[in-house]
């Protein structure tokens, strides 16, 4: 699912994500905040101490739980 610019949240911190590229491709992770460059986001793959700097929509996407209340996504 692609969000339009007007629909994109300002902050992905603590959101569950899916990594779309690199050695962790296909793994879930958690966004831990905005990277220092202001363009990327710091993402920690699940079960790892690594922190990756990724671009939203190109290198990671948000995970949505369609069975949950939409306000919780």
PyMOL Python script that loads the backbone (N, CA, C, O; Angstrom):
from pymol import cmd

cmd.read_pdbstr("""\
ATOM      1  N   UNK A   1       0.841  -1.171   0.000  1.00  0.00           N
ATOM      2  CA  UNK A   1       0.000   0.000   0.000  1.00  0.00           C
ATOM      3  C   UNK A   1       0.889   1.238   0.000  1.00  0.00           C
ATOM      4  O   UNK A   1       1.779   1.364   0.841  1.00  0.00           O
ATOM      5  N   UNK A   2       0.663   2.109  -0.897  1.00  0.00           N
ATOM      6  CA  UNK A   2       1.428   3.348  -0.979  1.00  0.00           C
ATOM      7  C   UNK A   2       0.576   4.486  -0.439  1.00  0.00           C
ATOM      8  O   UNK A   2      -0.588   4.637  -0.811  1.00  0.00           O
ATOM      9  N   UNK A   3       1.162   5.277   0.433  1.00  0.00           N
ATOM     10  CA  UNK A   3       0.456   6.428   0.979  1.00  0.00           C
ATOM     11  C   UNK A   3       0.770   7.657   0.144  1.00  0.00           C
ATOM     12  O   UNK A   3       1.918   7.874  -0.245  1.00  0.00           O
ATOM     13  N   UNK A   4      -0.243   8.457  -0.131  1.00  0.00           N
ATOM     14  CA  UNK A   4       0.009   9.729  -0.793  1.00  0.00           C
ATOM     15  C   UNK A   4       0.693  10.653   0.188  1.00  0.00           C
ATOM     16  O   UNK A   4       0.563  10.486   1.400  1.00  0.00           O
ATOM     17  N   UNK A   5       1.429  11.640  -0.335  1.00  0.00           N
ATOM     18  CA  UNK A   5       2.172  12.568   0.531  1.00  0.00           C
ATOM     19  C   UNK A   5       1.285  13.152   1.621  1.00  0.00           C
ATOM     20  O   UNK A   5       1.731  13.295   2.760  1.00  0.00           O
ATOM     21  N   UNK A   6       0.048  13.491   1.303  1.00  0.00           N
ATOM     22  CA  UNK A   6      -0.839  14.088   2.291  1.00  0.00           C
ATOM     23  C   UNK A   6      -1.254  13.081   3.360  1.00  0.00           C
ATOM     24  O   UNK A   6      -1.695  13.474   4.440  1.00  0.00           O
ATOM     25  N   UNK A   7      -1.116  11.774   3.068  1.00  0.00           N
ATOM     26  CA  UNK A   7      -1.498  10.735   4.006  1.00  0.00           C
ATOM     27  C   UNK A   7      -0.319  10.234   4.834  1.00  0.00           C
ATOM     28  O   UNK A   7      -0.534   9.514   5.809  1.00  0.00           O
ATOM     29  N   UNK A   8       0.907  10.583   4.488  1.00  0.00           N
ATOM     30  CA  UNK A   8       2.065  10.073   5.177  1.00  0.00           C
ATOM     31  C   UNK A   8       2.161  10.659   6.576  1.00  0.00           C
ATOM     32  O   UNK A   8       2.048  11.871   6.762  1.00  0.00           O
ATOM     33  N   UNK A   9       2.372   9.781   7.568  1.00  0.00           N
ATOM     34  CA  UNK A   9       2.558  10.300   8.918  1.00  0.00           C
ATOM     35  C   UNK A   9       3.858  11.084   9.017  1.00  0.00           C
ATOM     36  O   UNK A   9       4.803  10.834   8.269  1.00  0.00           O
ATOM     37  N   UNK A  10       3.900  12.028   9.940  1.00  0.00           N
ATOM     38  CA  UNK A  10       5.105  12.821  10.137  1.00  0.00           C
ATOM     39  C   UNK A  10       6.180  12.049  10.885  1.00  0.00           C
ATOM     40  O   UNK A  10       7.366  12.358  10.770  1.00  0.00           O
ATOM     41  N   UNK A  11       5.766  11.043  11.653  1.00  0.00           N
ATOM     42  CA  UNK A  11       6.706  10.328  12.491  1.00  0.00           C
ATOM     43  C   UNK A  11       6.407   8.829  12.453  1.00  0.00           C
ATOM     44  O   UNK A  11       5.299   8.403  12.779  1.00  0.00           O
ATOM     45  N   UNK A  12       7.391   8.043  12.059  1.00  0.00           N
ATOM     46  CA  UNK A  12       7.241   6.589  12.005  1.00  0.00           C
ATOM     47  C   UNK A  12       7.806   5.915  13.253  1.00  0.00           C
ATOM     48  O   UNK A  12       7.810   4.686  13.332  1.00  0.00           O
ATOM     49  N   UNK A  13       8.280   6.682  14.224  1.00  0.00           N
ATOM     50  CA  UNK A  13       8.904   6.122  15.425  1.00  0.00           C
ATOM     51  C   UNK A  13       7.974   5.114  16.103  1.00  0.00           C
ATOM     52  O   UNK A  13       6.795   5.389  16.325  1.00  0.00           O
ATOM     53  N   UNK A  14       8.523   3.953  16.424  1.00  0.00           N
ATOM     54  CA  UNK A  14       7.839   2.832  17.096  1.00  0.00           C
ATOM     55  C   UNK A  14       6.875   2.083  16.183  1.00  0.00           C
ATOM     56  O   UNK A  14       6.174   1.184  16.649  1.00  0.00           O
ATOM     57  N   UNK A  15       6.820   2.421  14.916  1.00  0.00           N
ATOM     58  CA  UNK A  15       5.922   1.722  13.987  1.00  0.00           C
ATOM     59  C   UNK A  15       6.595   0.457  13.462  1.00  0.00           C
ATOM     60  O   UNK A  15       7.806   0.432  13.243  1.00  0.00           O
ATOM     61  N   UNK A  16       5.803  -0.584  13.264  1.00  0.00           N
ATOM     62  CA  UNK A  16       6.289  -1.839  12.683  1.00  0.00           C
ATOM     63  C   UNK A  16       6.474  -1.620  11.188  1.00  0.00           C
ATOM     64  O   UNK A  16       5.638  -0.991  10.538  1.00  0.00           O
ATOM     65  N   UNK A  17       7.570  -2.140  10.646  1.00  0.00           N
ATOM     66  CA  UNK A  17       7.877  -1.936   9.233  1.00  0.00           C
ATOM     67  C   UNK A  17       8.307  -3.248   8.583  1.00  0.00           C
ATOM     68  O   UNK A  17       8.641  -4.218   9.264  1.00  0.00           O
ATOM     69  N   UNK A  18       8.291  -3.257   7.267  1.00  0.00           N
ATOM     70  CA  UNK A  18       8.812  -4.355   6.465  1.00  0.00           C
ATOM     71  C   UNK A  18       9.976  -3.815   5.653  1.00  0.00           C
ATOM     72  O   UNK A  18       9.837  -2.830   4.928  1.00  0.00           O
ATOM     73  N   UNK A  19      11.121  -4.466   5.780  1.00  0.00           N
ATOM     74  CA  UNK A  19      12.326  -4.035   5.061  1.00  0.00           C
ATOM     75  C   UNK A  19      12.256  -4.587   3.637  1.00  0.00           C
ATOM     76  O   UNK A  19      12.021  -5.779   3.439  1.00  0.00           O
ATOM     77  N   UNK A  20      12.460  -3.714   2.650  1.00  0.00           N
ATOM     78  CA  UNK A  20      12.252  -4.069   1.248  1.00  0.00           C
ATOM     79  C   UNK A  20      13.528  -4.326   0.459  1.00  0.00           C
ATOM     80  O   UNK A  20      13.456  -4.752  -0.694  1.00  0.00           O
ATOM     81  N   UNK A  21      14.703  -4.079   1.052  1.00  0.00           N
ATOM     82  CA  UNK A  21      15.935  -4.248   0.286  1.00  0.00           C
ATOM     83  C   UNK A  21      17.090  -4.639   1.202  1.00  0.00           C
ATOM     84  O   UNK A  21      16.979  -4.575   2.427  1.00  0.00           O
ATOM     85  N   UNK A  22      18.185  -5.039   0.600  1.00  0.00           N
ATOM     86  CA  UNK A  22      19.399  -5.357   1.340  1.00  0.00           C
ATOM     87  C   UNK A  22      19.361  -6.733   1.980  1.00  0.00           C
ATOM     88  O   UNK A  22      18.471  -7.533   1.693  1.00  0.00           O
ATOM     89  N   UNK A  23      20.328  -7.009   2.848  1.00  0.00           N
ATOM     90  CA  UNK A  23      20.435  -8.332   3.452  1.00  0.00           C
ATOM     91  C   UNK A  23      19.259  -8.680   4.374  1.00  0.00           C
ATOM     92  O   UNK A  23      19.048  -9.855   4.676  1.00  0.00           O
ATOM     93  N   UNK A  24      18.506  -7.697   4.815  1.00  0.00           N
ATOM     94  CA  UNK A  24      17.351  -7.936   5.692  1.00  0.00           C
ATOM     95  C   UNK A  24      16.027  -7.885   4.934  1.00  0.00           C
ATOM     96  O   UNK A  24      14.962  -7.816   5.547  1.00  0.00           O
ATOM     97  N   UNK A  25      16.090  -7.920   3.609  1.00  0.00           N
ATOM     98  CA  UNK A  25      14.893  -7.865   2.763  1.00  0.00           C
ATOM     99  C   UNK A  25      13.886  -8.929   3.205  1.00  0.00           C
ATOM    100  O   UNK A  25      14.235 -10.094   3.390  1.00  0.00           O
ATOM    101  N   UNK A  26      12.638  -8.506   3.368  1.00  0.00           N
ATOM    102  CA  UNK A  26      11.567  -9.418   3.760  1.00  0.00           C
ATOM    103  C   UNK A  26      11.392  -9.553   5.264  1.00  0.00           C
ATOM    104  O   UNK A  26      10.426 -10.167   5.715  1.00  0.00           O
ATOM    105  N   UNK A  27      12.299  -8.998   6.043  1.00  0.00           N
ATOM    106  CA  UNK A  27      12.191  -9.075   7.500  1.00  0.00           C
ATOM    107  C   UNK A  27      11.380  -7.904   8.041  1.00  0.00           C
ATOM    108  O   UNK A  27      11.334  -6.822   7.455  1.00  0.00           O
ATOM    109  N   UNK A  28      10.748  -8.160   9.170  1.00  0.00           N
ATOM    110  CA  UNK A  28      10.053  -7.093   9.876  1.00  0.00           C
ATOM    111  C   UNK A  28      11.038  -6.388  10.791  1.00  0.00           C
ATOM    112  O   UNK A  28      12.082  -6.939  11.142  1.00  0.00           O
ATOM    113  N   UNK A  29      10.701  -5.178  11.170  1.00  0.00           N
ATOM    114  CA  UNK A  29      11.528  -4.413  12.083  1.00  0.00           C
ATOM    115  C   UNK A  29      10.720  -3.309  12.729  1.00  0.00           C
ATOM    116  O   UNK A  29       9.502  -3.226  12.567  1.00  0.00           O
ATOM    117  N   UNK A  30      11.419  -2.464  13.462  1.00  0.00           N
ATOM    118  CA  UNK A  30      10.797  -1.337  14.147  1.00  0.00           C
ATOM    119  C   UNK A  30      11.542  -0.072  13.772  1.00  0.00           C
ATOM    120  O   UNK A  30      12.773  -0.046  13.768  1.00  0.00           O
ATOM    121  N   UNK A  31      10.804   0.970  13.459  1.00  0.00           N
ATOM    122  CA  UNK A  31      11.412   2.264  13.184  1.00  0.00           C
ATOM    123  C   UNK A  31      11.734   2.916  14.527  1.00  0.00           C
ATOM    124  O   UNK A  31      10.861   3.058  15.382  1.00  0.00           O
ATOM    125  N   UNK A  32      12.989   3.310  14.704  1.00  0.00           N
ATOM    126  CA  UNK A  32      13.405   3.888  15.979  1.00  0.00           C
ATOM    127  C   UNK A  32      13.574   5.400  15.911  1.00  0.00           C
ATOM    128  O   UNK A  32      13.985   6.017  16.893  1.00  0.00           O
ATOM    129  N   UNK A  33      13.266   6.000  14.777  1.00  0.00           N
ATOM    130  CA  UNK A  33      13.315   7.452  14.667  1.00  0.00           C
ATOM    131  C   UNK A  33      13.911   7.909  13.355  1.00  0.00           C
ATOM    132  O   UNK A  33      14.304   7.095  12.519  1.00  0.00           O
ATOM    133  N   UNK A  34      13.975   9.206  13.183  1.00  0.00           N
ATOM    134  CA  UNK A  34      14.516   9.804  11.967  1.00  0.00           C
ATOM    135  C   UNK A  34      16.041   9.772  12.035  1.00  0.00           C
ATOM    136  O   UNK A  34      16.625  10.004  13.094  1.00  0.00           O
ATOM    137  N   UNK A  35      16.678   9.486  10.913  1.00  0.00           N
ATOM    138  CA  UNK A  35      18.135   9.490  10.831  1.00  0.00           C
ATOM    139  C   UNK A  35      18.648  10.931  10.849  1.00  0.00           C
ATOM    140  O   UNK A  35      17.891  11.876  10.627  1.00  0.00           O
ATOM    141  N   UNK A  36      19.925  11.077  11.114  1.00  0.00           N
ATOM    142  CA  UNK A  36      20.530  12.408  11.251  1.00  0.00           C
ATOM    143  C   UNK A  36      20.401  13.257   9.990  1.00  0.00           C
ATOM    144  O   UNK A  36      20.343  14.483  10.079  1.00  0.00           O
ATOM    145  N   UNK A  37      20.356  12.620   8.807  1.00  0.00           N
ATOM    146  CA  UNK A  37      20.275  13.396   7.572  1.00  0.00           C
ATOM    147  C   UNK A  37      18.879  13.971   7.310  1.00  0.00           C
ATOM    148  O   UNK A  37      18.705  14.793   6.410  1.00  0.00           O
ATOM    149  N   UNK A  38      17.885  13.541   8.094  1.00  0.00           N
ATOM    150  CA  UNK A  38      16.526  14.055   7.950  1.00  0.00           C
ATOM    151  C   UNK A  38      15.758  13.486   6.783  1.00  0.00           C
ATOM    152  O   UNK A  38      14.577  13.797   6.622  1.00  0.00           O
ATOM    153  N   UNK A  39      16.389  12.656   5.955  1.00  0.00           N
ATOM    154  CA  UNK A  39      15.742  12.066   4.780  1.00  0.00           C
ATOM    155  C   UNK A  39      15.460  10.585   4.976  1.00  0.00           C
ATOM    156  O   UNK A  39      14.536  10.037   4.374  1.00  0.00           O
ATOM    157  N   UNK A  40      16.239   9.952   5.800  1.00  0.00           N
ATOM    158  CA  UNK A  40      16.110   8.521   6.048  1.00  0.00           C
ATOM    159  C   UNK A  40      15.554   8.291   7.445  1.00  0.00           C
ATOM    160  O   UNK A  40      15.462   9.210   8.259  1.00  0.00           O
ATOM    161  N   UNK A  41      15.184   7.036   7.701  1.00  0.00           N
ATOM    162  CA  UNK A  41      14.680   6.627   8.994  1.00  0.00           C
ATOM    163  C   UNK A  41      15.572   5.514   9.536  1.00  0.00           C
ATOM    164  O   UNK A  41      16.059   4.675   8.778  1.00  0.00           O
ATOM    165  N   UNK A  42      15.780   5.511  10.849  1.00  0.00           N
ATOM    166  CA  UNK A  42      16.544   4.464  11.512  1.00  0.00           C
ATOM    167  C   UNK A  42      15.597   3.298  11.779  1.00  0.00           C
ATOM    168  O   UNK A  42      14.571   3.457  12.440  1.00  0.00           O
ATOM    169  N   UNK A  43      15.954   2.130  11.258  1.00  0.00           N
ATOM    170  CA  UNK A  43      15.120   0.939  11.383  1.00  0.00           C
ATOM    171  C   UNK A  43      15.968  -0.181  11.966  1.00  0.00           C
ATOM    172  O   UNK A  43      17.081  -0.432  11.505  1.00  0.00           O
ATOM    173  N   UNK A  44      15.436  -0.854  12.982  1.00  0.00           N
ATOM    174  CA  UNK A  44      16.119  -1.987  13.590  1.00  0.00           C
ATOM    175  C   UNK A  44      15.401  -3.267  13.184  1.00  0.00           C
ATOM    176  O   UNK A  44      14.237  -3.457  13.536  1.00  0.00           O
ATOM    177  N   UNK A  45      16.086  -4.159  12.440  1.00  0.00           N
ATOM    178  CA  UNK A  45      15.462  -5.430  12.064  1.00  0.00           C
ATOM    179  C   UNK A  45      15.157  -6.257  13.317  1.00  0.00           C
ATOM    180  O   UNK A  45      15.922  -6.246  14.280  1.00  0.00           O
ATOM    181  N   UNK A  46      14.041  -6.967  13.289  1.00  0.00           N
ATOM    182  CA  UNK A  46      13.640  -7.794  14.416  1.00  0.00           C
ATOM    183  C   UNK A  46      14.716  -8.835  14.715  1.00  0.00           C
ATOM    184  O   UNK A  46      15.230  -9.479  13.800  1.00  0.00           O
ATOM    185  N   UNK A  47      15.054  -8.998  15.982  1.00  0.00           N
ATOM    186  CA  UNK A  47      16.048  -9.980  16.396  1.00  0.00           C
ATOM    187  C   UNK A  47      17.480  -9.550  16.139  1.00  0.00           C
ATOM    188  O   UNK A  47      18.387 -10.381  16.175  1.00  0.00           O
ATOM    189  N   UNK A  48      17.700  -8.278  15.883  1.00  0.00           N
ATOM    190  CA  UNK A  48      19.027  -7.763  15.565  1.00  0.00           C
ATOM    191  C   UNK A  48      19.319  -6.509  16.386  1.00  0.00           C
ATOM    192  O   UNK A  48      18.411  -5.770  16.765  1.00  0.00           O
ATOM    193  N   UNK A  49      20.596  -6.290  16.648  1.00  0.00           N
ATOM    194  CA  UNK A  49      21.019  -5.052  17.302  1.00  0.00           C
ATOM    195  C   UNK A  49      21.405  -3.992  16.280  1.00  0.00           C
ATOM    196  O   UNK A  49      21.786  -2.884  16.658  1.00  0.00           O
ATOM    197  N   UNK A  50      21.312  -4.313  14.991  1.00  0.00           N
ATOM    198  CA  UNK A  50      21.672  -3.379  13.927  1.00  0.00           C
ATOM    199  C   UNK A  50      20.641  -2.258  13.826  1.00  0.00           C
ATOM    200  O   UNK A  50      19.473  -2.427  14.176  1.00  0.00           O
ATOM    201  N   UNK A  51      21.099  -1.134  13.348  1.00  0.00           N
ATOM    202  CA  UNK A  51      20.206  -0.029  13.010  1.00  0.00           C
ATOM    203  C   UNK A  51      20.544   0.383  11.582  1.00  0.00           C
ATOM    204  O   UNK A  51      21.662   0.808  11.291  1.00  0.00           O
ATOM    205  N   UNK A  52      19.564   0.250  10.702  1.00  0.00           N
ATOM    206  CA  UNK A  52      19.732   0.587   9.288  1.00  0.00           C
ATOM    207  C   UNK A  52      19.163   1.974   9.038  1.00  0.00           C
ATOM    208  O   UNK A  52      18.229   2.394   9.721  1.00  0.00           O
ATOM    209  N   UNK A  53      19.705   2.671   8.088  1.00  0.00           N
ATOM    210  CA  UNK A  53      19.160   3.965   7.682  1.00  0.00           C
ATOM    211  C   UNK A  53      18.508   3.770   6.317  1.00  0.00           C
ATOM    212  O   UNK A  53      19.190   3.563   5.314  1.00  0.00           O
ATOM    213  N   UNK A  54      17.175   3.840   6.296  1.00  0.00           N
ATOM    214  CA  UNK A  54      16.411   3.493   5.105  1.00  0.00           C
ATOM    215  C   UNK A  54      15.466   4.615   4.696  1.00  0.00           C
ATOM    216  O   UNK A  54      15.049   5.430   5.519  1.00  0.00           O
ATOM    217  N   UNK A  55      15.139   4.639   3.411  1.00  0.00           N
ATOM    218  CA  UNK A  55      14.204   5.610   2.839  1.00  0.00           C
ATOM    219  C   UNK A  55      12.809   4.983   2.793  1.00  0.00           C
ATOM    220  O   UNK A  55      12.633   3.875   2.287  1.00  0.00           O
ATOM    221  N   UNK A  56      11.815   5.713   3.333  1.00  0.00           N
ATOM    222  CA  UNK A  56      10.434   5.226   3.336  1.00  0.00           C
ATOM    223  C   UNK A  56       9.922   5.014   1.918  1.00  0.00           C
ATOM    224  O   UNK A  56      10.187   5.814   1.022  1.00  0.00           O
ATOM    225  N   UNK A  57       9.213   3.963   1.737  1.00  0.00           N
ATOM    226  CA  UNK A  57       8.584   3.489   0.504  1.00  0.00           C
ATOM    227  C   UNK A  57       9.574   2.888  -0.483  1.00  0.00           C
ATOM    228  O   UNK A  57       9.204   1.980  -1.227  1.00  0.00           O
ATOM    229  N   UNK A  58      10.801   3.351  -0.519  1.00  0.00           N
ATOM    230  CA  UNK A  58      11.784   2.772  -1.431  1.00  0.00           C
ATOM    231  C   UNK A  58      12.493   1.585  -0.773  1.00  0.00           C
ATOM    232  O   UNK A  58      12.720   0.560  -1.416  1.00  0.00           O
ATOM    233  N   UNK A  59      12.840   1.728   0.507  1.00  0.00           N
ATOM    234  CA  UNK A  59      13.619   0.702   1.194  1.00  0.00           C
ATOM    235  C   UNK A  59      12.887   0.050   2.364  1.00  0.00           C
ATOM    236  O   UNK A  59      13.318  -0.996   2.849  1.00  0.00           O
ATOM    237  N   UNK A  60      11.789   0.649   2.828  1.00  0.00           N
ATOM    238  CA  UNK A  60      10.945   0.019   3.840  1.00  0.00           C
ATOM    239  C   UNK A  60       9.529   0.554   3.710  1.00  0.00           C
ATOM    240  O   UNK A  60       9.299   1.638   3.172  1.00  0.00           O
ATOM    241  N   UNK A  61       8.585  -0.230   4.215  1.00  0.00           N
ATOM    242  CA  UNK A  61       7.188   0.173   4.212  1.00  0.00           C
ATOM    243  C   UNK A  61       6.561  -0.112   5.561  1.00  0.00           C
ATOM    244  O   UNK A  61       7.091  -0.904   6.340  1.00  0.00           O
ATOM    245  N   UNK A  62       5.448   0.519   5.840  1.00  0.00           N
ATOM    246  CA  UNK A  62       4.739   0.310   7.097  1.00  0.00           C
ATOM    247  C   UNK A  62       3.935  -0.976   7.039  1.00  0.00           C
ATOM    248  O   UNK A  62       3.367  -1.315   6.001  1.00  0.00           O
ATOM    249  N   UNK A  63       3.888  -1.693   8.159  1.00  0.00           N
ATOM    250  CA  UNK A  63       3.035  -2.864   8.273  1.00  0.00           C
ATOM    251  C   UNK A  63       1.711  -2.436   8.880  1.00  0.00           C
ATOM    252  O   UNK A  63       1.682  -1.688   9.857  1.00  0.00           O
ATOM    253  N   UNK A  64       0.631  -2.902   8.309  1.00  0.00           N
ATOM    254  CA  UNK A  64      -0.700  -2.595   8.816  1.00  0.00           C
ATOM    255  C   UNK A  64      -1.365  -3.886   9.248  1.00  0.00           C
ATOM    256  O   UNK A  64      -1.257  -4.902   8.561  1.00  0.00           O
ATOM    257  N   UNK A  65      -2.051  -3.856  10.378  1.00  0.00           N
ATOM    258  CA  UNK A  65      -2.819  -4.994  10.863  1.00  0.00           C
ATOM    259  C   UNK A  65      -4.268  -4.747  10.475  1.00  0.00           C
ATOM    260  O   UNK A  65      -4.971  -3.980  11.135  1.00  0.00           O
ATOM    261  N   UNK A  66      -4.712  -5.392   9.412  1.00  0.00           N
ATOM    262  CA  UNK A  66      -6.057  -5.148   8.899  1.00  0.00           C
ATOM    263  C   UNK A  66      -7.148  -5.714   9.799  1.00  0.00           C
ATOM    264  O   UNK A  66      -8.320  -5.378   9.632  1.00  0.00           O
ATOM    265  N   UNK A  67      -6.778  -6.575  10.759  1.00  0.00           N
ATOM    266  CA  UNK A  67      -7.773  -7.120  11.679  1.00  0.00           C
ATOM    267  C   UNK A  67      -7.975  -6.217  12.890  1.00  0.00           C
ATOM    268  O   UNK A  67      -8.883  -6.442  13.689  1.00  0.00           O
ATOM    269  N   UNK A  68      -7.130  -5.196  13.028  1.00  0.00           N
ATOM    270  CA  UNK A  68      -7.183  -4.300  14.189  1.00  0.00           C
ATOM    271  C   UNK A  68      -8.017  -3.055  13.881  1.00  0.00           C
ATOM    272  O   UNK A  68      -8.388  -2.794  12.737  1.00  0.00           O
ATOM    273  N   UNK A  69      -8.287  -2.323  14.908  1.00  0.00           N
ATOM    274  CA  UNK A  69      -8.973  -1.031  14.772  1.00  0.00           C
ATOM    275  C   UNK A  69      -8.083  -0.131  13.900  1.00  0.00           C
ATOM    276  O   UNK A  69      -6.899   0.013  14.202  1.00  0.00           O
ATOM    277  N   UNK A  70      -8.612   0.475  12.832  1.00  0.00           N
ATOM    278  CA  UNK A  70      -7.800   1.312  11.946  1.00  0.00           C
ATOM    279  C   UNK A  70      -7.072   2.449  12.658  1.00  0.00           C
ATOM    280  O   UNK A  70      -6.013   2.879  12.203  1.00  0.00           O
ATOM    281  N   UNK A  71      -7.622   2.943  13.767  1.00  0.00           N
ATOM    282  CA  UNK A  71      -6.957   4.016  14.508  1.00  0.00           C
ATOM    283  C   UNK A  71      -5.664   3.539  15.168  1.00  0.00           C
ATOM    284  O   UNK A  71      -4.822   4.356  15.539  1.00  0.00           O
ATOM    285  N   UNK A  72      -5.501   2.227  15.316  1.00  0.00           N
ATOM    286  CA  UNK A  72      -4.297   1.669  15.949  1.00  0.00           C
ATOM    287  C   UNK A  72      -3.181   1.416  14.943  1.00  0.00           C
ATOM    288  O   UNK A  72      -2.072   1.061  15.342  1.00  0.00           O
ATOM    289  N   UNK A  73      -3.442   1.587  13.658  1.00  0.00           N
ATOM    290  CA  UNK A  73      -2.423   1.337  12.632  1.00  0.00           C
ATOM    291  C   UNK A  73      -1.615   2.560  12.348  1.00  0.00           C
ATOM    292  O   UNK A  73      -0.714   2.525  11.509  1.00  0.00           O
TER     293      UNK A  73
END
""", "prot")
cmd.dss("prot")
cmd.show_as("cartoon", "prot")
cmd.util.cbc("prot")
cmd.orient("prot")
